[in-house]
Amino acid sequence: EEAIDGVDGGGVDGGHVDGGGDSNARDPGVRLGVEAELEERKSAGAHTAEAMTALNRALRLAPGHILAAHMLVHLTESLPPPRLRPAVDGERGKSDPDSDPDRVGIDGGPDPPNSFLTAALGEAAADSLASQLARNAGVSPHLAHMAAHTYVRVGRWRGAVEISKIAIAADDAFVANCVYPYGADHNVAMLVSAAAMAGDATTAAANAMAPGLRHGPVDAHAGLTSGFYPASSLVVAARFGDWEQIRAAADAAESRRAPLSKAYVDANPQGTTNAERWTWRVAASPWGRAQWAYVLGLASTKDGAEPEYPDDDNDESPNKTPDETPDNKTTESWREISGWEWIEHLRKLTIRKITDDSPDVQVPGLTARNVSSPFDHYSPFCPWKRLIASVMVETLQAAYVVKGEYTPNKALMAKYHLQTAVKIYDKLPYFEPEHHYLPARQCLGEFYLRTGDYAGAYKQFARDLDEDHPQNPWSLRGLERAAARTFGSESACNEVFTP
């Protein structure tokens, strides 16, 4: 009884920043379900039950206790999101192996058991933090921001945006008074992520991180977990299909790029490709270079020209230097570098240079238990940059394949790349803001829409809403378009499919 006492708020002060969300935790059946699931987890060796008991007891003794509410948000945020989308007739049943070969859709068998342990169990605590700190965030900008961790898990994207803005304003006030606030970059990261998922291009772009030149912001954060800093303005522009902004950023970087060093030339006696040389001159880290290769590769698929695929006679071989390949005539301009060369450059960076963990990176004051670095492979803060880059590779290849007119063979190739991207994306562990800015399943759903598989599209968008990003407008509109059997004049994945 103590373990679930307070599930309906435990005396926690309510009040919604965006006027949304109300869990059904007051229902006696829900309370009994929570009790049963907590006991099951306890018997499996987890400490969920003890933690839930302690925090709700604290909130019963001191309603609205800020630190207890803070920890309850952390305890519950990684639980599955509540299912907020009503099921429709015919959703469940035998899976269609063609549109859902890996049973990743929502119809891969019987209805899954309904879990009572969802992120909604922390919603009252999140509302308490927001209501107490919204007008006085200077008490702790980080604790004000914490409400966003739950809001994005229960589909309250606008609420996450608004409370993040409040926390950032308090951070700025600290800085103006020569005080360095805790987790300021993380607060901005949450704002950019929530705004992008809410479809708020203006807010996301205004707060995204400018890439800079060599040793600039993207390079400086290359070894850190993505959720520790805001997404690059380059990928935010790609999310919203702002290719002109990406081209302008590339032109600006090209005009101020560094010269090739003698060390670089000496280290590559066989020469390098145009893409390799170009990114080396504007970014110092493999991750920074991968970001440029990704967005410029995507931009190259939006210029209206048909892609050219290297055939067997033109492929690079051990007997050819890069400058002898037809796809690599020496050039200094990014505009003259082919999409295929950007793909190959990104692929090589992912395989040879980018690692999932960064065991040598240290941040003063940040530690993780039983590892040498907070960004070690066994740390909860492991960056997983190689997995992220692998999703980028598959997304870029899909964009290259679908450019121009569809053919059955091109559709099959694009489907393979996007299904592979989904498999890799699903391997990324929980983190908030999440590790990768683009939900791969939205791209696969858009593919099915554009190839006339409306049932397949519906499954992917529904799965994204039910299990990953509840109430997000990208997938909600995808569902509506699938039901109307048209892809219309918009896209849930501007990276691959331009409206």
N, C-alpha and C positions, 0 to 999 in steps of 0.2 A: 504493500500500500504506500509505503514511504517512497518507493522508487518512482511511482507515477504521480505522487502528490504534487500538484503544481503544473501538471502537463497543460492544464487550461490557462496557465498564466502564473499560478503559484503566488498570487498577489502582485505579480509584475504589472507595472503600469502600462496600459495599452496606448493607442493613438498611432495612426498610420500616417507616415510622411506623405504617401501618395493616395491615401484613402483606400488602399487595396487590401487583399489577402485576409482571410479569416479561416483558420484551420477548423477541422471538425473534432478537435481534441476534447471538447466538452461531452461528446457522446459517450455513454457508459461502455458501449461496445469497443470504441477506440481505446478507452482507458484499459480495458481488460486485454485487448490485443497488444498494447504496449507492454503491459506487465508480462505477458507470455513470451514475447520476443526478447525482452530484457533477460528473463530467466534463461532462455535458450542460449543467448550470447554468454551469459555468466557461466553456464555449464560447459561452454566451449573454451573457457579460459580467459575470455576478454574481461575488461574491467568496466564495461559500459554501464552495468547496473549500479556498481558502487559509485561511479562518477555522477550518474543521473540522480541517485539517492542523495548524495552529498550536496549537489548544487540546488536541487529543489528544496531540500531541508533548509539550506541557507536562505533561499528566496522566501520560504514560509516565515522564517524568523525575522528577516529584514527585507520586506517587499521592495522590489526595485533596486536591490543592491547592485551597483554598477559592475563590480568585478565578478560577481557570481553570474550576472547576465552575460558578461563578456565570455566567460568560460563555457556557459551553456550554448552560446552561439558556436564556439569552436567544437564542442562535443557533437553537435547535431548537423553542422553545415555539410559534411561529406556524406551524410545519409542520402539515399535516393530522393529526388524531388517528388512532391506529391503529384498524383495524376489529376490534372485540372481540366483535361480535355475529355468531354463525354465521348464514350465509344459509340460507334454507329453500327447498324446492322451489317453483318457480312464481313466485319474486320477480322474476326478470328476464324481459325480453321486450318485446313491444309495449306502449307506454304507453297508458293509458286516457285519452283526451282530455277526458272529462267530469270525472274526479276529479283530473286532473293536467294542466291545459291548457298550462302553461308548462314541462312536462317537469322539474319540480323534484323529483319523487319518485325513488325508487331504481330504478324499472323503466323509465326513459326510454331504452331502447335496450340495446345489448350491455353486458356486464360492463366497467366502466372498468378501465384498466390498474392493477395493484396497485403502489402506490408504496412504495418502501423508505425514502424520506425521510419519516418521520413524527415526531411529537413524542416518541415512545418513545425516540428516539435520545438524548434528554436525561434519561431516567429514572434511569440510574445516577448521573449527576451530581447530580440532585435528591436521590436517596437519600443520597449522600455529604454534601451540605449538611445534610440533616435529621439524619443519624446523628451528625455531628460537633458540631452546634450545638444539638440538642434539649435537652441538659442544660447547655449553656453559651451560651445565646442572647445573653447580655450582650456577647459578643465582637462581634456585629453582628446585632441583631434583623432588619435588612433582609435579610441573607444567609440567615438561618434561614427567613424568610418566602419566599425565592425558590423553595424546593422546591415550594410551592403552585402556582407558575406552570406547572410541568410536571404536577403531580398532577391538576389540573383538566382538562388536555388528554389524559390517559390514563385518565380515569374514576375516579380515586381521590379522590372527593369528601370522604370522611371524613378521609383523610390530609391534605388541604388544610385542613380545619377545624382539626385538631389542631395542625399546625405553625403555623397562623396564631394560634391561642390562645397558643402558646409565645412567638411573636415579640411579640405585644401585651403579654404579661406583662413581657417584658424592656423594652419601650418604657415601660411604666408605672414600672418601677424607675428608668429614666433620669430620667423626669419628677420622681419623688420626690426625686431628688438634684440637681434644678435643671439638668438637661441635656436639651436639646430633641432628640429622636431623629430620624433621617432617615426620611422616608416613613411616619410613624406612621399617618396617616389612610388611606394606601394599604393598609397591613396590615389595618386594620379593614374596608376595602372588600372585600378578598379574603375575609375571614372571612364577611361577610354574604352575599356572592355565592355562595360555596361551600356555606354552610349552607342557603341557600334552594334551591339546586339539589339538595342532598342530602335535601331534605324536612324539615330540622331547623328548624321554625318557632320554637322557643324560643330557640335561639342566634341566628338571624337577627334576630328582633325585639329581643332584648336588646342587640344591638350596632348596630342601625340608627340613623340620625341623626334626632333629633327635629326637626320642621320649624321650630319657633319661630314668632315673630311677624315683623313687618316688620323687615328687616335682620338676621334671624336666620340660623341655619346654612345653610338651603337657599339663601337669597339670597346669602350670603357665598360660596358655592361655585358660583353660577349660571354663571359664565364659564369654569369649569374642566372638564377632561375627567372624565366620570363615574367612571372608575376611580381617580381621585385621592382620592376621599372615599366614605364608606359610603352606600349607598342610603337614601333617606328611609324612616322608619318607616311613612309613609302607603302607599307602594307595596309594602312588605313585607307589610303587613296585607292589601292587596288580593291579593297573590300567594297567601296562605293563606286568603282568603275571610273575614277577620275584620272584617266590616262594622261591628260594634258598636264596635270600637276606632277605626275611622275616624270614626264618628258622634260618639264621645266627644271625639276630638281636634278635630273641627269645632266642637262646642259650647264647648270650652275656648277655642279661638281666637276664636270669636264673642264670648265674654264679655270678652275682653281686647283686642279689635281697636282700631286707631287710628281717630280721626274722619277724615272726608273733609277734605282740605285745601282752602283757597281756590284754590290753584293748580290742583288737580285739577278743581274745579268750573268755573273759568274756562276751562280747556282743553277742556271738553266742554259747550259751550253748548246743544247739542241733547239733553243728557242721556245717560245710559248705562244698560245693562241691570243687573238685579239681580246677576247673576253677576259682571259687571265691577266693580261697586262692592264686592261682598263680598270678592273676592280682592284688590283693591287695598288694602283695609284690613287684610289679614293677611299680605301678601307685597309686597316692594318691587320684585322683579325679575320680568320676564315669565316666566322659567323657574319661579320659585317660585309664581307665580299659575297657571301651567299644571299644576303638580303637584296643586294643590288642585282645579282644574276637572276634571281627569282622575279623581281618586279620588272626588270627590263626585258626578260624573256616573255613575260605576260604581255607587256606593252607591244612587243614585236608581233604578237598574234592579233593585234587590233588595228593594224595599218591597212587592211584591205587586200594585201597581196597574198597569193597562195603560198603555203609552206613548201619547201623543197627538202626531200628526204635523201640523205646520202645513200648511194647504192654500194654494192660490194666493191666496185672499182674505185669509188671515191672515199671509202672509209679509211681512217687513219690506220697505219700498220707500223710494226717496228722498224721498217725500212724507210719510212717517210718522216721527215720533220714536220711539225705543225704548220709551218709556213708553206709547205708544198701541197697541202690539201686544198682542193678547190673551194671549200667552205671558209677558208681563212686567208683571204687576200689581206695583206697588211694594211691596217687602217688605224687611225687615232680617234675616230668618231664612233660613239656608241650606236649611232643611227645606222651605221653600215655593217654592224655585226648581226649575223643571222640568228634567228630563234633557236635553230638547232645547236649553234655554238654556245648559246647561253645555257641550254639544257645540259650539254656535255660538261660545261664548266661547273654548274651546280652539282651534277652527279659526282664529279671527281672530288669536289670539296667535301661532299657528304661522306664519301667512302674513305678518303685519304686524310682529311684534315680536321673534320668536326668530330668531337667526341660527345657522348651523352653526359659524362660527368666532368668536373673541373677540380680535381683533388688539390691543386696547388693554389687555388683562389681563396683568399682570406678576406673577411670583412671585419674590422674591429668591433668587438662586442657581440658578434653573431657566432653561435656555436651550435653543434648538433651532437647528440649523444653517441659515443662509441665510434666516432669517425675522426679522421685527421683534419677534415675540412668540412664546413657546412654544405659544400657543394660536391661532396664525395658521392660515389655511386649508391651507397647504402644510406644516404641521408634523405629525409623527407623533402629536402630542398634541392635534390639532384636536378640539374637543368634539363636533361633529356633533349639536348640540342640536336643530336644525330637523328633521333626519331622525328623531331619537328621538321628537320631539313628533308627527311625522306618523304614526309607528306607533301612538302613543297615541290620536290622532284616529280612526284606522281601528278600533282595538280597542274604543274607547268606542262608536262607531257600531254595531259588530257587537253589542255588549252591549245597546244600546238596541233593535235590530231583533229580537233573539231573545227579548226579555222577553215572557213570557206564552205563549200557545199558538202553535205553529208553523203557518204556512200556506206553500204552495209559493212565493208571492211573497216572503215574509219570509225563507225559507230561501235563495232566490236572492240577495237583498240581503246577507244575512249572509256568504254564501260570497264574494261580490265584495269586501266589506270585509276579510275575513280573508286572501284571496289577495293583495289589495293590501298589507296589512300585512306579509305574508311577503316580497313583492318589495322593499319598502322596507327591511325588517330585513336582508335579504341584501346590501344596499348598504353597510351599516356595516362599516368596515374592522376588522381584527383589533386587539383590545386586551384586556388581562386585568387586572382583571375586565372583562368585556365591557361595551360602551357601554350597552346596554339590559337591564334586569333580567328581562324576560319574553321567552323564545323564542317568536316569533310562530307558528312551525310547530307548536308544541304546541297552540295554540288552533285552528289549522286542522284538525289531527288530531282534536281533540275534537269539532269541528263535524261531521266526517264520521262519527264514532261515533254522534252523536246524531241524525243523519239517515239512519242505516242503511247508509251506504256504508263497510262494514267494510274492504274492500280499500283504499279511499282513505285511511282512517285508518291502516291498517298502513303504507302507503307513507310517510306524513308522519312518524310516530313513528320508523320505521326510518331515514329520512333524518336526523332529528335525532340519533339515536344514532350513526350511521355517520360523519357529517361535521361535527357541531357539538359535541355534549355526550355523549360515550360513557358508557354505564353509568349515566345519570341515572335515578332512580326514577320520575319523572313519565312519561317516554317508555317505560320498561320496562313499567310498569303499563298504559300505553296500548296497547302491543303485545299484552299478555295479554288485555286487554278486547276488542281487535279480533279476536283469535283465538277468543275465546269468544262473539263476536257479541253483545256487550252493553256498554252504557256504565256499568251498575251504579250504585253510590251514591257515586262519587268523580268528580273532575274534574282534568284536566291543565291547565285554564285557568279558575280560579275567577273571574277578571275578567269573563268572558263567560258561563260556564255554571256556575251554582250547583248543587252535587250535589242 
